[in-house]
Amino acid sequence: MHERARLGIMTSLLAQREGRLFADLKALCGLTDGNLSRHLDVLRNAGLIEIWKGFERQRPQTLCRLSPEGTRRFVSYLEELQRVCHDGAPHTSKRVRPKNPAKGWTRG
C-alpha cells in the first residue's frame, strides 16, 4: 500500500467512496493503462479494492472502489502513518538550540 502509485490509488478511492472510473483514476494518478491495471490487480488480490465491470452508452466501463476491508486497513495505515510523523516531528517547545556549535563545526 505504501508504494507511491498504490498510495495515490487508495487515497483517490477513499476520497470517492462510491468509486472511481478507470479513466479517472488513470488521470488522477498519472499512470498508464498498463501500470494502473497492474496496481489494481495487486490491490484487488490483496482484498483492498473491488473492481466492477459495466457499460455506459454501450461503452465498457471499469469502476474501482475500496472494499470494506480495504477501507478499514487503509484508514488504519493512515492513522499509523500519522502517529509515526507525530512522533518523529521535532517538538519546538522542548527543543533548545545550543549557544555555541560543537567544536570542529563551521558555519555553511
KEMARTOR-29689 format. One record per residue: residue number from 1; x, y, z of N, C-alpha, C, O in turn. Coordinates in nm, 4 decimals, always signed. Each point is the difference from the previous one (the first is absolute). Example, Ala and Ser with C-alpha at 12.3 -4.5 7.8 and 13.67 -1.06 7.14 Angstrom:
REM KEMARTOR-29689
+-----+----------+----------+----------+----------+----------+----------+----------+----------+----------+----------+----------+----------+
| pos |       nX |       nY |       nZ |      caX |      caY |      caZ |       cX |       cY |       cZ |       oX |       oY |       oZ |
+-----+----------+----------+----------+----------+----------+----------+----------+----------+----------+----------+----------+----------+
|   1 |  +1.3190 |  -0.5690 |  +0.7800 |  -0.0890 |  +0.1190 |  +0.0000 |  +0.0900 |  +0.1200 |  +0.0000 |  +0.1036 |  -0.0019 |  +0.0665 |
|   2 |  -0.1386 |  +0.1069 |  -0.1385 |  +0.0820 |  +0.1190 |  +0.0060 |  -0.0770 |  +0.1090 |  +0.0730 |  +0.0509 |  +0.1108 |  +0.0169 |
+-----+----------+----------+----------+----------+----------+----------+----------+----------+----------+----------+----------+----------+
END
This chain:
REM KEMARTOR-29689
+-----+----------+----------+----------+----------+----------+----------+----------+----------+----------+----------+----------+----------+
| pos |       nX |       nY |       nZ |      caX |      caY |      caZ |       cX |       cY |       cZ |       oX |       oY |       oZ |
+-----+----------+----------+----------+----------+----------+----------+----------+----------+----------+----------+----------+----------+
|   1 |  +0.0811 |  -0.1191 |  +0.0000 |  -0.0811 |  +0.1191 |  +0.0000 |  +0.0859 |  +0.1263 |  +0.0000 |  -0.0425 |  +0.1038 |  -0.0507 |
|   2 |  +0.1617 |  -0.1118 |  +0.1065 |  +0.0814 |  +0.1194 |  +0.0159 |  +0.0733 |  +0.0424 |  -0.1271 |  +0.0591 |  +0.1079 |  -0.0039 |
|   3 |  -0.0624 |  -0.1909 |  -0.0994 |  +0.0618 |  +0.0371 |  -0.1273 |  -0.0752 |  +0.1220 |  -0.0545 |  -0.1223 |  +0.0075 |  +0.0116 |
|   4 |  +0.1941 |  +0.0869 |  -0.0703 |  -0.0567 |  +0.1294 |  -0.0398 |  -0.1287 |  -0.0120 |  -0.0823 |  -0.1000 |  +0.0638 |  +0.0329 |
|   5 |  +0.1015 |  -0.1432 |  -0.1375 |  -0.1181 |  -0.0125 |  -0.0859 |  -0.1170 |  -0.0614 |  +0.0762 |  -0.1137 |  +0.0451 |  -0.0138 |
|   6 |  +0.1409 |  -0.1467 |  +0.0932 |  -0.1079 |  -0.0653 |  +0.0763 |  -0.0552 |  +0.0925 |  +0.1074 |  -0.1201 |  -0.0002 |  +0.0271 |
|   7 |  +0.2069 |  +0.0782 |  +0.0332 |  -0.0454 |  +0.0976 |  +0.0985 |  -0.0921 |  +0.1015 |  -0.0672 |  -0.1024 |  +0.0378 |  +0.0570 |
|   8 |  +0.1375 |  +0.0063 |  -0.1767 |  -0.0844 |  +0.0924 |  -0.0753 |  -0.1339 |  -0.0611 |  -0.0364 |  -0.1034 |  +0.0660 |  +0.0107 |
|   9 |  +0.1042 |  -0.1909 |  -0.0535 |  -0.1237 |  -0.0694 |  -0.0353 |  -0.0891 |  -0.0122 |  +0.1226 |  -0.1185 |  +0.0329 |  -0.0050 |
|  10 |  +0.1756 |  -0.0799 |  +0.1146 |  -0.0781 |  -0.0205 |  +0.1223 |  -0.0566 |  +0.1327 |  +0.0523 |  -0.1148 |  +0.0056 |  +0.0441 |
|  11 |  +0.1952 |  +0.1000 |  -0.0493 |  -0.0458 |  +0.1308 |  +0.0460 |  -0.1131 |  +0.0514 |  -0.0886 |  -0.0985 |  +0.0544 |  +0.0501 |
|  12 |  +0.1122 |  -0.0714 |  -0.1811 |  -0.1050 |  +0.0429 |  -0.0931 |  -0.1297 |  -0.0744 |  +0.0246 |  -0.1083 |  +0.0580 |  -0.0078 |
|  13 |  +0.1194 |  -0.1860 |  +0.0373 |  -0.1200 |  -0.0805 |  +0.0250 |  -0.0616 |  +0.0312 |  +0.1358 |  -0.1222 |  -0.0043 |  +0.0145 |
|  14 |  +0.2031 |  +0.0350 |  +0.0831 |  -0.0525 |  +0.0366 |  +0.1316 |  -0.0779 |  +0.1309 |  -0.0083 |  -0.1012 |  +0.0175 |  +0.0678 |
|  15 |  +0.1492 |  +0.0740 |  -0.1512 |  -0.0648 |  +0.1301 |  -0.0157 |  -0.1323 |  -0.0103 |  -0.0759 |  -0.0842 |  +0.0892 |  +0.0109 |
|  16 |  +0.0651 |  -0.1945 |  -0.0859 |  -0.1212 |  -0.0194 |  -0.0807 |  -0.0551 |  -0.1384 |  +0.0327 |  +0.0230 |  -0.0954 |  -0.0743 |
|  17 |  -0.0949 |  +0.0844 |  +0.1844 |  -0.0425 |  -0.1301 |  +0.0537 |  -0.0801 |  -0.0848 |  -0.0985 |  +0.0078 |  -0.1228 |  +0.0043 |
|  18 |  -0.0851 |  +0.1865 |  -0.0932 |  -0.0793 |  -0.0791 |  -0.0946 |  +0.0840 |  -0.0548 |  -0.1139 |  -0.0488 |  -0.0781 |  -0.0817 |
|  19 |  +0.1755 |  +0.1190 |  +0.0759 |  +0.0921 |  -0.0538 |  -0.0991 |  +0.0368 |  +0.1007 |  -0.1068 |  -0.0594 |  +0.1073 |  -0.0112 |
|  20 |  +0.1579 |  -0.1446 |  -0.0658 |  +0.0456 |  +0.0835 |  -0.1110 |  +0.0161 |  -0.0871 |  -0.1238 |  +0.0344 |  -0.1178 |  +0.0090 |
|  21 |  -0.0594 |  +0.1771 |  -0.1229 |  +0.0197 |  -0.0699 |  -0.1260 |  +0.1493 |  -0.0106 |  -0.0289 |  +0.0796 |  +0.0840 |  +0.0418 |
|  22 |  -0.0443 |  -0.1889 |  -0.1139 |  +0.1386 |  -0.0272 |  -0.0362 |  +0.0663 |  +0.1230 |  -0.0612 |  +0.1108 |  +0.0370 |  +0.0390 |
|  23 |  -0.1785 |  +0.0261 |  -0.1348 |  +0.0575 |  +0.1161 |  -0.0695 |  +0.0260 |  +0.1153 |  +0.0974 |  +0.0995 |  +0.0712 |  -0.0134 |
|  24 |  -0.1880 |  -0.0527 |  +0.1106 |  +0.0182 |  +0.1064 |  +0.0988 |  +0.1194 |  -0.0304 |  +0.0905 |  +0.0804 |  +0.0886 |  +0.0293 |
|  25 |  -0.0693 |  -0.2133 |  +0.0145 |  +0.1147 |  -0.0403 |  +0.0820 |  +0.1309 |  +0.0182 |  -0.0761 |  +0.0997 |  +0.0472 |  +0.0547 |
|  26 |  -0.1025 |  -0.0851 |  -0.1802 |  +0.1185 |  +0.0128 |  -0.0847 |  +0.0460 |  +0.1451 |  -0.0058 |  +0.1191 |  +0.0282 |  +0.0135 |
|  27 |  -0.2128 |  +0.0635 |  -0.0336 |  +0.0334 |  +0.1421 |  -0.0083 |  +0.0442 |  +0.0541 |  +0.1362 |  +0.0979 |  +0.0742 |  +0.0080 |
|  28 |  -0.1683 |  -0.1101 |  +0.0977 |  +0.0337 |  +0.0497 |  +0.1337 |  +0.1387 |  -0.0447 |  +0.0453 |  +0.0744 |  +0.0764 |  +0.0616 |
|  29 |  -0.0413 |  -0.2003 |  -0.0929 |  +0.1261 |  -0.0576 |  +0.0478 |  +0.1142 |  +0.0145 |  -0.0996 |  +0.1146 |  -0.0308 |  +0.0329 |
|  30 |  -0.1435 |  +0.0769 |  -0.1530 |  +0.1037 |  +0.0193 |  -0.1006 |  +0.0655 |  -0.1304 |  -0.0428 |  +0.1219 |  -0.0067 |  -0.0163 |
|  31 |  -0.2034 |  -0.0971 |  -0.0019 |  +0.0518 |  -0.1317 |  -0.0369 |  -0.0449 |  -0.0378 |  -0.1406 |  -0.0988 |  +0.0528 |  -0.0510 |
|  32 |  +0.1713 |  -0.1437 |  -0.0101 |  -0.0414 |  -0.0556 |  -0.1293 |  -0.1055 |  -0.1070 |  +0.0251 |  -0.0188 |  -0.0439 |  +0.1134 |
|  33 |  -0.0495 |  +0.0023 |  -0.2187 |  -0.0990 |  -0.1071 |  +0.0130 |  +0.0614 |  -0.1255 |  +0.0627 |  -0.0554 |  -0.0588 |  +0.0929 |
|  34 |  +0.1706 |  +0.0200 |  -0.1460 |  +0.0658 |  -0.1220 |  +0.0481 |  +0.0448 |  +0.0104 |  +0.1445 |  -0.0186 |  -0.0934 |  +0.0780 |
|  35 |  +0.0780 |  +0.2073 |  -0.0416 |  +0.0428 |  +0.0195 |  +0.1382 |  -0.1175 |  -0.0039 |  +0.0955 |  +0.0045 |  -0.0679 |  +0.1026 |
|  36 |  -0.1096 |  +0.1406 |  -0.1363 |  -0.1173 |  +0.0039 |  +0.0868 |  -0.0614 |  -0.1389 |  +0.0123 |  -0.0368 |  -0.0419 |  +0.1098 |
|  37 |  +0.0255 |  -0.0287 |  -0.2196 |  -0.0577 |  -0.1358 |  +0.0029 |  +0.0797 |  -0.0908 |  +0.0928 |  -0.0577 |  -0.0757 |  +0.0780 |
|  38 |  +0.1880 |  +0.0831 |  -0.0864 |  +0.0855 |  -0.0847 |  +0.0851 |  -0.0170 |  +0.0331 |  +0.1472 |  -0.0120 |  -0.0906 |  +0.0825 |
|  39 |  +0.0108 |  +0.2180 |  -0.0484 |  -0.0189 |  +0.0398 |  +0.1396 |  -0.1388 |  -0.0392 |  +0.0503 |  -0.0150 |  -0.0434 |  +0.1142 |
|  40 |  -0.0857 |  +0.0588 |  -0.1990 |  -0.1354 |  -0.0389 |  +0.0397 |  -0.0082 |  -0.1503 |  +0.0244 |  -0.0665 |  -0.0436 |  +0.0940 |
|  41 |  +0.1323 |  -0.0353 |  -0.1762 |  +0.0024 |  -0.1453 |  +0.0202 |  +0.0611 |  -0.0362 |  +0.1350 |  -0.0524 |  -0.0852 |  +0.0718 |
|  42 |  +0.1626 |  +0.1500 |  -0.0381 |  +0.0662 |  -0.0270 |  +0.1283 |  -0.0915 |  +0.0373 |  +0.1156 |  -0.0137 |  -0.0761 |  +0.0959 |
|  43 |  -0.0491 |  +0.1932 |  -0.1046 |  -0.0897 |  +0.0451 |  +0.1071 |  -0.1239 |  -0.0885 |  +0.0107 |  -0.0473 |  -0.0282 |  +0.1101 |
|  44 |  -0.0049 |  -0.0153 |  -0.2240 |  -0.1162 |  -0.0897 |  +0.0015 |  +0.0370 |  -0.1355 |  +0.0594 |  -0.0746 |  -0.0540 |  +0.0817 |
|  45 |  +0.1873 |  -0.0007 |  -0.1212 |  +0.0439 |  -0.1299 |  +0.0528 |  +0.0260 |  +0.0051 |  +0.1502 |  -0.0112 |  -0.1013 |  +0.0690 |
|  46 |  +0.0458 |  +0.2194 |  -0.0190 |  +0.0217 |  +0.0176 |  +0.1441 |  -0.1316 |  +0.0231 |  +0.0740 |  -0.0013 |  +0.0097 |  +0.1227 |
|  47 |  -0.1097 |  -0.0008 |  -0.1971 |  -0.1306 |  +0.0205 |  +0.0621 |  -0.0278 |  +0.1439 |  +0.0388 |  -0.0911 |  +0.0268 |  +0.0784 |
|  48 |  +0.1687 |  +0.0661 |  -0.1325 |  -0.0146 |  +0.1400 |  +0.0382 |  -0.1000 |  +0.0771 |  -0.0854 |  -0.0598 |  +0.0972 |  +0.0463 |
|  49 |  +0.0419 |  -0.1404 |  -0.1706 |  -0.0937 |  +0.0693 |  -0.0888 |  -0.0920 |  -0.1002 |  -0.0686 |  +0.0271 |  -0.1199 |  -0.0057 |
|  50 |  -0.1362 |  +0.1738 |  -0.0456 |  -0.0939 |  -0.0761 |  -0.0825 |  +0.0017 |  +0.0618 |  -0.1391 |  +0.0123 |  +0.1216 |  -0.0147 |
|  51 |  -0.0245 |  -0.2049 |  -0.0858 |  -0.0048 |  +0.0477 |  -0.1382 |  -0.1298 |  -0.0478 |  -0.0618 |  -0.0308 |  -0.1192 |  +0.0018 |
|  52 |  -0.0444 |  +0.2122 |  -0.0561 |  -0.1296 |  -0.0277 |  -0.0610 |  +0.0068 |  +0.0365 |  -0.1476 |  +0.0532 |  +0.1047 |  -0.0368 |
|  53 |  -0.1075 |  -0.1917 |  -0.0470 |  -0.0028 |  +0.0241 |  -0.1442 |  -0.1446 |  +0.0280 |  -0.0416 |  -0.0935 |  -0.0622 |  +0.0504 |
|  54 |  +0.0771 |  +0.1551 |  -0.1415 |  -0.1330 |  +0.0332 |  -0.0487 |  +0.0089 |  +0.0759 |  -0.1304 |  +0.1066 |  +0.0106 |  -0.0607 |
|  55 |  -0.2209 |  +0.0421 |  +0.0183 |  -0.0072 |  +0.0759 |  -0.1239 |  -0.0742 |  +0.1297 |  +0.0245 |  -0.0950 |  +0.0060 |  +0.0780 |
|  56 |  +0.1404 |  +0.0971 |  -0.1465 |  -0.0697 |  +0.1280 |  -0.0001 |  -0.0012 |  +0.0486 |  -0.1435 |  +0.1052 |  +0.0182 |  -0.0613 |
|  57 |  -0.2249 |  +0.0027 |  +0.0080 |  -0.0155 |  +0.0382 |  -0.1409 |  +0.0713 |  -0.0978 |  -0.0918 |  +0.0684 |  +0.0400 |  -0.0943 |
|  58 |  -0.0846 |  -0.1657 |  +0.1221 |  +0.0563 |  -0.1109 |  -0.0775 |  +0.1528 |  -0.0007 |  -0.0017 |  +0.0614 |  -0.0578 |  -0.0898 |
|  59 |  -0.0014 |  +0.1214 |  +0.1880 |  +0.1466 |  -0.0010 |  +0.0115 |  +0.0364 |  -0.0692 |  +0.1310 |  -0.0615 |  +0.0258 |  +0.1034 |
|  60 |  +0.1612 |  -0.1133 |  -0.1078 |  +0.0398 |  -0.0688 |  +0.1233 |  +0.0599 |  +0.0984 |  +0.1011 |  +0.0752 |  +0.0907 |  -0.0355 |
|  61 |  -0.1106 |  -0.1113 |  +0.1605 |  +0.0497 |  +0.0838 |  +0.1081 |  +0.0513 |  -0.0900 |  +0.1126 |  -0.0548 |  -0.1077 |  +0.0233 |
|  62 |  +0.1580 |  +0.1512 |  +0.0452 |  +0.0523 |  -0.0709 |  +0.1162 |  -0.0065 |  +0.0954 |  +0.1180 |  +0.0581 |  +0.1085 |  -0.0024 |
|  63 |  -0.1298 |  -0.1510 |  +0.1060 |  -0.0142 |  +0.0782 |  +0.1212 |  +0.0824 |  -0.0654 |  +0.1100 |  -0.0089 |  -0.1209 |  +0.0209 |
|  64 |  +0.0872 |  +0.1987 |  +0.0477 |  +0.0832 |  -0.0505 |  +0.1097 |  -0.0437 |  +0.0685 |  +0.1277 |  -0.0282 |  +0.1198 |  +0.0009 |
|  65 |  +0.0227 |  -0.1963 |  +0.1070 |  -0.0303 |  +0.0598 |  +0.1296 |  +0.0642 |  -0.0824 |  +0.1099 |  +0.0313 |  -0.1177 |  -0.0180 |
|  66 |  -0.0124 |  +0.1821 |  +0.1325 |  +0.0577 |  -0.0700 |  +0.1134 |  -0.0982 |  -0.1052 |  +0.0503 |  -0.1205 |  +0.0240 |  +0.0061 |
|  67 |  +0.1725 |  -0.1385 |  +0.0291 |  -0.0822 |  -0.1006 |  +0.0664 |  -0.0160 |  +0.0435 |  +0.1457 |  +0.0766 |  +0.0840 |  +0.0471 |
|  68 |  -0.1738 |  -0.1391 |  +0.0249 |  -0.0106 |  +0.0329 |  +0.1431 |  +0.1305 |  -0.0300 |  +0.0745 |  +0.0433 |  +0.0786 |  +0.0843 |
|  69 |  +0.0183 |  -0.1913 |  -0.1153 |  +0.1281 |  -0.0358 |  +0.0622 |  +0.1093 |  +0.0978 |  -0.0427 |  +0.0847 |  +0.0374 |  +0.0811 |
|  70 |  -0.0860 |  +0.0042 |  -0.2072 |  +0.0972 |  +0.0956 |  -0.0495 |  -0.0133 |  +0.1348 |  +0.0693 |  +0.0999 |  +0.0638 |  +0.0333 |
|  71 |  -0.2229 |  -0.0211 |  -0.0119 |  -0.0232 |  +0.1260 |  +0.0715 |  +0.0547 |  -0.0096 |  +0.1414 |  +0.0701 |  +0.0902 |  +0.0459 |
|  72 |  -0.1015 |  -0.1979 |  +0.0227 |  +0.0460 |  -0.0181 |  +0.1375 |  +0.1525 |  -0.0007 |  +0.0069 |  +0.0597 |  +0.0686 |  +0.0830 |
|  73 |  +0.0021 |  -0.1466 |  -0.1707 |  +0.1463 |  -0.0116 |  +0.0024 |  +0.0694 |  +0.1293 |  -0.0409 |  +0.1036 |  +0.0354 |  +0.0563 |
|  74 |  -0.1603 |  +0.0355 |  -0.1546 |  +0.0637 |  +0.1231 |  -0.0450 |  -0.0123 |  +0.1101 |  +0.1055 |  +0.0961 |  +0.0729 |  +0.0242 |
|  75 |  -0.2123 |  -0.0602 |  +0.0381 |  -0.0163 |  +0.0993 |  +0.1063 |  +0.0947 |  -0.0323 |  +0.1152 |  +0.0604 |  +0.0905 |  +0.0576 |
|  76 |  -0.0471 |  -0.2176 |  -0.0236 |  +0.0935 |  -0.0409 |  +0.1048 |  +0.1440 |  +0.0347 |  -0.0395 |  +0.0776 |  +0.0471 |  +0.0831 |
|  77 |  -0.0428 |  -0.0700 |  -0.2082 |  +0.1323 |  +0.0350 |  -0.0523 |  +0.0244 |  +0.1506 |  +0.0127 |  +0.1073 |  +0.0418 |  +0.0435 |
|  78 |  -0.2056 |  +0.0393 |  -0.0810 |  +0.0145 |  +0.1448 |  +0.0082 |  +0.0143 |  +0.0471 |  +0.1447 |  +0.0772 |  +0.0915 |  +0.0287 |
|  79 |  -0.1517 |  -0.1544 |  +0.0619 |  +0.0111 |  +0.0355 |  +0.1420 |  +0.1403 |  -0.0317 |  +0.0527 |  +0.0581 |  +0.0786 |  +0.0749 |
|  80 |  -0.0048 |  -0.1932 |  -0.1142 |  +0.1346 |  -0.0374 |  +0.0424 |  +0.1034 |  +0.0950 |  -0.0603 |  +0.0949 |  +0.0393 |  +0.0680 |
|  81 |  -0.1120 |  -0.0025 |  -0.1932 |  +0.0898 |  +0.0941 |  -0.0654 |  -0.0034 |  +0.1351 |  +0.0722 |  +0.1035 |  +0.0641 |  +0.0184 |
|  82 |  -0.2216 |  -0.0226 |  +0.0215 |  -0.0137 |  +0.1254 |  +0.0738 |  +0.0733 |  -0.0069 |  +0.1341 |  +0.0648 |  +0.0965 |  +0.0404 |
|  83 |  -0.0750 |  -0.2108 |  +0.0287 |  +0.0711 |  -0.0171 |  +0.1275 |  +0.1510 |  +0.0063 |  -0.0203 |  +0.0714 |  +0.0636 |  +0.0775 |
|  84 |  -0.0235 |  -0.1302 |  -0.1827 |  +0.1434 |  +0.0000 |  -0.0292 |  +0.0474 |  +0.1420 |  -0.0285 |  +0.1043 |  +0.0417 |  +0.0504 |
|  85 |  -0.1795 |  +0.0325 |  -0.1302 |  +0.0381 |  +0.1375 |  -0.0322 |  -0.0011 |  +0.0869 |  +0.1257 |  +0.0899 |  +0.0817 |  +0.0204 |
|  86 |  -0.1899 |  -0.0992 |  +0.0619 |  -0.0094 |  +0.0783 |  +0.1236 |  +0.1157 |  -0.0323 |  +0.0931 |  +0.0606 |  +0.0905 |  +0.0574 |
|  87 |  -0.0299 |  -0.2169 |  -0.0420 |  +0.1086 |  -0.0412 |  +0.0889 |  +0.1357 |  +0.0467 |  -0.0515 |  +0.0905 |  +0.0267 |  +0.0791 |
|  88 |  -0.0757 |  -0.0168 |  -0.2098 |  +0.1277 |  +0.0388 |  -0.0584 |  +0.0172 |  +0.1495 |  -0.0159 |  +0.1107 |  +0.0478 |  -0.0250 |
|  89 |  -0.2206 |  +0.0273 |  +0.0396 |  +0.0081 |  +0.1451 |  -0.0166 |  +0.0676 |  +0.0635 |  +0.1207 |  -0.0232 |  -0.0415 |  +0.1135 |
|  90 |  +0.1062 |  +0.1413 |  -0.1376 |  +0.0643 |  +0.0680 |  +0.1134 |  -0.1042 |  +0.0774 |  +0.0801 |  -0.0918 |  +0.0598 |  -0.0561 |
|  91 |  +0.1072 |  -0.0621 |  +0.1835 |  -0.0894 |  +0.0753 |  +0.0881 |  +0.0737 |  +0.1275 |  +0.0369 |  +0.0834 |  +0.0003 |  +0.0906 |
|  92 |  -0.1143 |  +0.1082 |  -0.1609 |  +0.0751 |  +0.1246 |  +0.0131 |  -0.0041 |  +0.0566 |  +0.1414 |  +0.0951 |  +0.0658 |  +0.0424 |
|  93 |  -0.2010 |  -0.0894 |  +0.0302 |  -0.0062 |  +0.0556 |  +0.1351 |  +0.1004 |  -0.0679 |  +0.0925 |  +0.0415 |  +0.0593 |  +0.0996 |
|  94 |  -0.0023 |  -0.1814 |  -0.1304 |  +0.0937 |  -0.0736 |  +0.0839 |  +0.1423 |  +0.0061 |  -0.0540 |  +0.0940 |  -0.0409 |  +0.0681 |
|  95 |  -0.0778 |  +0.0908 |  -0.1878 |  +0.1295 |  -0.0003 |  -0.0670 |  +0.0789 |  +0.1242 |  +0.0380 |  -0.0505 |  +0.1120 |  -0.0086 |
|  96 |  +0.1712 |  -0.1320 |  +0.0496 |  +0.0863 |  +0.1115 |  +0.0363 |  +0.1164 |  +0.0012 |  -0.0975 |  +0.0659 |  -0.1018 |  -0.0211 |
|  97 |  -0.0414 |  +0.2167 |  -0.0373 |  +0.1111 |  +0.0138 |  -0.0944 |  +0.1253 |  +0.0391 |  +0.0786 |  -0.0020 |  +0.0952 |  +0.0779 |
|  98 |  +0.1091 |  -0.1683 |  -0.0987 |  +0.1224 |  +0.0354 |  +0.0728 |  +0.0506 |  +0.1372 |  -0.0417 |  -0.0126 |  +0.0402 |  -0.1157 |
|  99 |  +0.0708 |  +0.0319 |  +0.2137 |  +0.0509 |  +0.1347 |  -0.0277 |  +0.1219 |  -0.0056 |  -0.0898 |  +0.0135 |  +0.0816 |  -0.0912 |
| 100 |  +0.0743 |  -0.1753 |  +0.1152 |  +0.1219 |  -0.0133 |  -0.0792 |  +0.0014 |  -0.1368 |  -0.0664 |  -0.0237 |  -0.1012 |  +0.0660 |
| 101 |  +0.0513 |  +0.0972 |  -0.1952 |  +0.0050 |  -0.1301 |  -0.0665 |  +0.1148 |  -0.0838 |  +0.0563 |  +0.0952 |  +0.0508 |  +0.0591 |
| 102 |  -0.1090 |  -0.1788 |  -0.0800 |  +0.1030 |  -0.0925 |  +0.0485 |  +0.1327 |  +0.0306 |  -0.0661 |  +0.0052 |  +0.0470 |  -0.1137 |
| 103 |  +0.1019 |  -0.0741 |  +0.1862 |  +0.1350 |  +0.0230 |  -0.0508 |  +0.0214 |  -0.0792 |  -0.1305 |  -0.0380 |  -0.1167 |  -0.0100 |
| 104 |  +0.0980 |  +0.1809 |  -0.0870 |  +0.0270 |  -0.0650 |  -0.1264 |  -0.1049 |  +0.0260 |  -0.1067 |  +0.0185 |  -0.0395 |  -0.1151 |
| 105 |  -0.1284 |  +0.1052 |  +0.1510 |  -0.1052 |  +0.0315 |  -0.0961 |  +0.0223 |  +0.1396 |  -0.0535 |  +0.0433 |  +0.0897 |  +0.0724 |
| 106 |  -0.0734 |  -0.0722 |  -0.2008 |  +0.0111 |  +0.1321 |  -0.0608 |  -0.1347 |  +0.0385 |  -0.0579 |  -0.0816 |  -0.0845 |  -0.0367 |
| 107 |  +0.0614 |  +0.2143 |  +0.0298 |  -0.1262 |  +0.0501 |  -0.0563 |  +0.0034 |  -0.0169 |  -0.1512 |  +0.0977 |  +0.0369 |  -0.0651 |
| 108 |  -0.2068 |  -0.0940 |  +0.0085 |  -0.0032 |  -0.0265 |  -0.1436 |  -0.0696 |  +0.0998 |  -0.0811 |  -0.0078 |  -0.0141 |  -0.1220 |
+-----+----------+----------+----------+----------+----------+----------+----------+----------+----------+----------+----------+----------+
END
